[in-house]
């Protein structure tokens, strides 16, 4: 119901996903009038509706949304995950409210203090998992180490690039003397952890083939993510302007169009939409609030993939296993 475009995007995206994943059951949750308007009486057999009286608005404070909107579409969706009537929840709504509600209803996995937001970032090697992207403005060294373990499990199970994914800690330099006390302490914990920790990495390493997982606090991660999105838009707009500046350049564009299309597809932020709120005792996927149909469908695909791989159970197993097991 929420996000910048509401059910006009989420419902068609869910219908498209339902036609792709015919063995998956989809439940659309929201106000009856809005859902019926978008469905227009036509939906695949694996789609049903659950009506909610309220909506968490993008301007709602997370605490107030948790206390006063217990019959919201967001709360009812997370409740379905809690009762195991659903394997995953996908929302484009208020990030703070979604995190607070999911944390309250689902609780944390054993051994995890706080959830983290993790998503894919395009890189030279294909993509890199990065966390935290905004759930925790500040983190303790122990929490950063937990993020590293969770990110390693997610990368190994879903990406399959490496049996033991390479994990790096974001810092202002690669030298071991760099960084504040929290980063230094987290570095020591990760060095001793049962993960393939490669040490400190810098901002440009996020896009390299040097690491599979980049760990940082939510403040730094969210700033970096928004900077990446802005840079991608700037590059796309600049290329469009330059290729249409003169008739000769327009001809050059026609010759370069196949390569430019491939480049646009490769770095398209919509392809990487769908951030997992990892560490919860259940799967909750946050779509970008401004996602279009393609982007929201991608978030649904992330939810299906994590559900099929049983990501929360694998993380719990890894955190509870003895070192080296």
VMD Tcl script that draws the C-alpha trace (Angstrom):
set ca {
  {0.00 0.00 0.00}
  {2.86 2.40 0.63}
  {5.99 3.50 -1.18}
  {5.99 6.36 -3.64}
  {3.62 4.65 -6.09}
  {1.56 2.36 -3.85}
  {-0.52 -0.52 -5.24}
  {-0.32 0.83 -8.81}
  {3.16 -0.73 -8.87}
  {3.13 -3.44 -6.22}
  {0.00 -5.21 -7.44}
  {0.99 -5.51 -11.14}
  {4.48 -6.59 -10.04}
  {3.01 -9.29 -7.79}
  {0.77 -10.52 -10.60}
  {3.75 -10.73 -12.94}
  {5.74 -12.65 -10.31}
  {2.79 -14.98 -9.72}
  {2.75 -15.87 -13.40}
  {6.50 -16.51 -13.29}
  {6.51 -18.53 -10.05}
  {3.36 -20.58 -10.51}
  {4.20 -22.86 -7.56}
  {4.41 -19.91 -5.14}
  {1.33 -18.53 -3.37}
  {1.04 -14.73 -3.19}
  {-1.09 -12.80 -0.71}
  {-1.76 -9.14 -1.44}
  {-2.48 -7.18 1.73}
  {-4.07 -3.73 1.75}
  {-7.24 -1.71 1.64}
  {-10.00 -3.52 -0.21}
  {-10.93 -0.67 -2.56}
  {-7.33 -0.10 -3.66}
  {-6.58 -3.77 -4.28}
  {-9.82 -4.44 -6.14}
  {-9.20 -1.40 -8.34}
  {-5.77 -2.68 -9.38}
  {-6.85 -6.29 -9.80}
  {-9.91 -5.38 -11.85}
  {-11.28 -8.86 -11.15}
  {-8.44 -10.67 -12.91}
  {-5.71 -12.54 -11.01}
  {-3.85 -15.84 -11.34}
  {-5.09 -18.72 -9.17}
  {-2.04 -18.49 -6.90}
  {-2.95 -14.93 -5.83}
  {-5.29 -14.05 -2.98}
  {-6.11 -10.92 -0.99}
  {-6.16 -10.09 2.71}
  {-7.77 -6.77 3.51}
  {-6.38 -4.38 6.11}
  {-8.12 -1.31 7.48}
  {-5.04 0.85 7.94}
  {-1.83 1.89 6.18}
  {1.56 2.91 7.55}
  {2.33 6.18 5.83}
  {5.84 7.17 4.78}
  {5.69 10.05 7.29}
  {4.66 7.91 10.29}
  {7.14 7.61 13.14}
  {8.19 3.95 13.55}
  {7.18 3.87 17.23}
  {3.72 5.29 16.54}
  {3.20 2.93 13.59}
  {4.06 -0.02 15.83}
  {1.73 1.08 18.63}
  {-1.26 2.48 16.80}
  {-1.45 0.70 13.46}
  {-1.84 -2.96 14.38}
  {-4.35 -3.49 11.55}
  {-2.10 -1.98 8.90}
  {-1.14 -3.87 5.77}
  {2.49 -3.84 6.94}
  {1.71 -5.35 10.34}
  {-0.60 -8.02 8.92}
  {2.01 -9.05 6.35}
  {4.67 -9.50 9.03}
  {2.16 -11.34 11.24}
  {1.73 -13.91 8.43}
  {5.48 -14.55 8.51}
  {5.34 -14.90 12.31}
  {2.58 -17.53 12.11}
  {4.36 -19.24 9.18}
  {1.38 -18.69 6.91}
  {3.88 -16.90 4.68}
  {7.57 -17.55 4.11}
  {8.45 -13.91 3.37}
  {7.14 -10.35 3.41}
  {7.90 -7.73 0.74}
  {7.21 -4.03 1.29}
  {8.11 -0.70 -0.29}
  {6.84 1.18 2.74}
  {8.33 3.20 5.59}
  {11.75 1.62 6.25}
  {11.90 2.57 9.92}
  {8.40 1.29 10.61}
  {9.05 -1.92 8.68}
  {12.23 -2.58 10.65}
  {10.65 -1.73 14.01}
  {7.58 -3.87 13.35}
  {9.56 -6.81 12.01}
  {11.96 -6.63 14.96}
  {9.05 -6.54 17.45}
  {6.97 -9.29 15.84}
  {9.58 -11.71 14.51}
  {12.38 -11.16 17.06}
  {16.04 -11.79 16.36}
  {17.83 -15.00 15.48}
  {19.88 -16.47 18.35}
  {23.29 -14.82 18.47}
  {22.21 -11.69 16.58}
  {21.83 -8.40 18.46}
  {20.45 -6.26 15.64}
  {19.15 -6.79 12.12}
  {20.97 -5.26 9.17}
  {19.81 -4.18 5.73}
  {21.79 -5.96 3.02}
  {21.56 -5.61 -0.75}
  {23.47 -6.30 -3.93}
  {25.77 -3.68 -5.45}
  {26.95 -4.04 -9.09}
  {30.66 -4.75 -9.32}
  {33.33 -5.91 -11.74}
  {32.83 -9.50 -10.62}
  {29.05 -9.31 -11.03}
  {27.85 -7.99 -7.68}
  {28.86 -7.43 -4.07}
  {26.73 -7.83 -0.96}
  {26.87 -4.78 1.29}
  {25.53 -4.29 4.82}
  {24.36 -2.42 6.81}
  {22.58 -0.01 4.47}
  {20.61 1.98 7.01}
  {19.12 -0.08 9.82}
  {21.70 0.94 12.44}
  {23.25 4.41 12.38}
  {25.88 3.25 14.85}
  {27.16 -0.25 15.59}
  {29.37 -1.98 18.13}
  {32.36 -4.06 16.99}
  {30.46 -7.25 17.94}
  {27.49 -6.23 15.80}
  {29.73 -5.52 12.81}
  {31.24 -8.96 13.24}
  {27.76 -10.51 13.31}
  {26.95 -8.63 10.10}
  {30.07 -10.14 8.55}
  {28.98 -13.69 9.42}
  {25.43 -13.12 8.15}
  {26.66 -11.53 4.94}
  {29.02 -14.43 4.38}
  {26.18 -16.94 4.74}
  {23.93 -14.98 2.39}
  {26.63 -14.64 -0.27}
  {27.53 -18.33 -0.08}
  {23.92 -19.54 -0.27}
  {22.51 -17.16 -2.85}
  {25.41 -15.97 -4.98}
  {27.44 -19.15 -5.06}
  {30.50 -17.24 -6.26}
  {32.75 -18.71 -3.58}
  {32.37 -21.51 -1.08}
  {33.84 -19.10 1.48}
  {32.94 -15.59 0.34}
  {35.58 -12.90 0.82}
  {34.51 -10.40 3.47}
  {35.94 -6.88 3.81}
  {35.41 -4.16 6.43}
  {34.88 -0.70 4.95}
  {37.48 1.79 6.18}
  {39.27 4.99 5.13}
  {42.34 2.99 4.13}
  {43.63 -0.56 3.82}
  {46.45 -0.12 6.34}
  {45.84 -1.77 9.70}
  {46.55 1.49 11.55}
  {43.64 3.28 9.82}
  {40.15 3.73 11.25}
  {38.49 4.61 14.54}
  {38.36 2.45 17.67}
  {35.15 0.69 16.64}
  {36.51 -0.29 13.23}
  {39.79 -1.41 14.77}
  {38.02 -3.59 17.34}
  {35.70 -5.05 14.69}
  {38.75 -5.83 12.55}
  {40.23 -7.89 15.39}
  {36.96 -9.79 15.93}
  {36.56 -10.56 12.22}
  {40.15 -11.75 11.99}
  {39.37 -14.32 14.68}
  {35.93 -15.27 13.28}
  {35.28 -18.33 11.13}
  {34.87 -16.35 7.91}
  {37.10 -15.60 4.94}
  {38.01 -12.12 6.14}
  {40.35 -10.22 3.79}
  {40.78 -7.11 5.95}
  {40.02 -3.45 5.38}
  {38.64 -2.27 2.05}
  {38.04 1.24 0.71}
  {35.04 2.70 -1.08}
  {36.33 1.91 -4.57}
  {36.76 -1.76 -3.61}
  {32.98 -2.12 -3.38}
  {32.89 -2.20 -7.19}
  {35.98 -4.38 -7.66}
  {36.35 -8.14 -7.74}
  {38.30 -8.03 -4.49}
  {35.48 -8.90 -2.09}
  {32.06 -10.57 -2.09}
  {30.77 -8.91 1.09}
  {31.42 -5.39 2.40}
  {30.56 -4.63 6.04}
  {29.96 -1.18 7.53}
  {27.59 0.64 9.87}
  {24.18 1.78 8.63}
  {25.03 5.48 8.51}
  {28.05 5.02 6.25}
  {26.36 2.30 4.21}
  {23.25 4.34 3.49}
  {25.27 7.41 2.47}
  {27.39 5.24 0.16}
  {24.30 3.61 -1.37}
  {22.59 6.93 -2.11}
  {25.83 8.27 -3.59}
  {26.04 5.24 -5.89}
  {22.44 5.74 -7.05}
  {23.10 9.42 -7.73}
  {26.29 8.66 -9.64}
  {24.49 6.11 -11.82}
  {21.80 8.65 -12.72}
  {24.42 11.32 -13.42}
  {26.33 9.05 -15.80}
  {23.14 8.04 -17.62}
  {21.96 11.66 -17.99}
  {25.39 12.89 -19.10}
  {25.68 10.19 -21.76}
  {22.20 10.98 -23.04}
  {23.04 14.67 -23.30}
  {26.35 14.13 -25.06}
  {25.00 11.63 -27.59}
  {22.18 14.00 -28.59}
  {24.24 17.22 -28.70}
  {24.96 17.16 -32.47}
  {23.72 15.21 -35.52}
  {27.11 13.50 -35.82}
  {26.97 12.31 -32.24}
  {23.46 10.99 -32.83}
  {24.89 8.83 -35.60}
  {27.59 7.68 -33.20}
  {24.89 6.75 -30.72}
  {23.22 4.49 -33.28}
  {26.49 2.61 -33.75}
  {27.12 2.37 -30.01}
  {23.53 1.59 -29.01}
  {23.98 -2.18 -28.43}
  {26.94 -1.59 -26.09}
  {25.14 1.26 -24.31}
  {22.07 -0.89 -23.76}
  {24.21 -3.63 -22.29}
  {25.93 -1.11 -20.01}
  {22.62 0.35 -18.88}
  {21.30 -3.10 -18.06}
  {24.47 -3.99 -16.18}
  {24.38 -0.98 -13.84}
  {20.60 -0.48 -13.68}
  {19.77 0.03 -9.95}
  {16.40 -1.63 -10.47}
  {18.12 -4.96 -11.07}
  {19.51 -4.81 -7.54}
  {16.30 -3.75 -5.81}
  {15.20 -5.79 -2.82}
  {17.17 -5.35 0.39}
  {16.98 -8.12 2.97}
  {16.48 -7.26 6.65}
  {18.87 -9.96 7.68}
  {19.15 -11.30 11.23}
  {15.41 -11.47 11.87}
  {13.67 -14.75 12.64}
  {11.92 -14.55 9.29}
  {12.37 -13.07 5.81}
  {11.49 -9.41 5.26}
  {12.49 -7.71 2.00}
  {12.49 -3.93 1.64}
  {11.89 -2.55 -1.84}
  {13.02 0.95 -2.72}
  {10.09 3.30 -2.18}
  {10.38 4.67 -5.70}
  {10.69 1.29 -7.44}
  {8.79 0.77 -10.68}
  {7.13 -2.49 -11.71}
  {10.40 -4.08 -12.83}
  {12.19 -3.07 -9.63}
  {9.43 -4.26 -7.31}
  {9.23 -7.59 -9.13}
  {12.95 -7.97 -8.53}
  {12.36 -7.49 -4.79}
  {9.76 -10.27 -4.92}
  {12.27 -12.53 -6.67}
  {14.77 -11.91 -3.85}
  {12.12 -12.99 -1.33}
  {11.38 -16.18 -3.26}
  {15.08 -17.01 -3.51}
  {15.72 -16.48 0.19}
  {12.65 -18.53 1.13}
  {13.71 -21.41 -1.09}
  {17.18 -21.39 0.47}
  {15.92 -21.07 4.04}
  {18.32 -18.19 4.75}
  {17.30 -17.46 8.38}
  {17.75 -21.12 9.38}
  {21.15 -21.26 7.69}
  {22.31 -18.13 9.49}
  {21.12 -19.47 12.85}
  {22.93 -22.73 12.18}
  {26.14 -20.91 11.27}
  {26.07 -18.65 14.31}
  {25.47 -21.56 16.67}
  {28.10 -23.85 15.11}
  {31.47 -24.26 16.85}
  {34.37 -22.47 15.20}
  {35.66 -24.42 12.19}
  {32.59 -26.68 12.03}
}
mol new
graphics top color blue
foreach p $ca { graphics top sphere $p radius 0.5 }
foreach p [lrange $ca 0 end-1] q [lrange $ca 1 end] { graphics top cylinder $p $q radius 0.2 }
display resetview
